Amino acid sequence: MAESRSSLESIRSWVVEHKLRTVGCLWLSGIGSSIAYNWSRPNMKTSVKIIHARLHAQALTLAALAGAAVVEYYDQQSKPRSDVDKYPNQFIAHPQKD
């Protein structure tokens, strides 16, 4: 069980570091698999197959972006608050003089 948690944690940390790459890979695999699926259906025009593939990939991209937002939210929640508050307090403690 501990080994699966460490691999899950390593996957999560990789996704946090490479958000755009993850979304791009999901989009590419989504459009590729959708084109492959649509090409196996013989009663559709080629233009309709391409449009369906694009729509499927677009929906998968939105889901991946939502997932990346959730990962970012939980990553921010897990960090200590002192790191977040350090930067704004720097400007509050030292007001600018005219």
Secondary structure, DSSP 8 states (H G I E B T S, - for coil): -HHHHHHHHHHHHHHHHTHHHHHHHHHHHHHHHHHHHHHT-TTS-HHHHHHHHHHHHHHHHHHHHHHHHHHHHHHHHHS-HHHHHHHHHHHHHS----
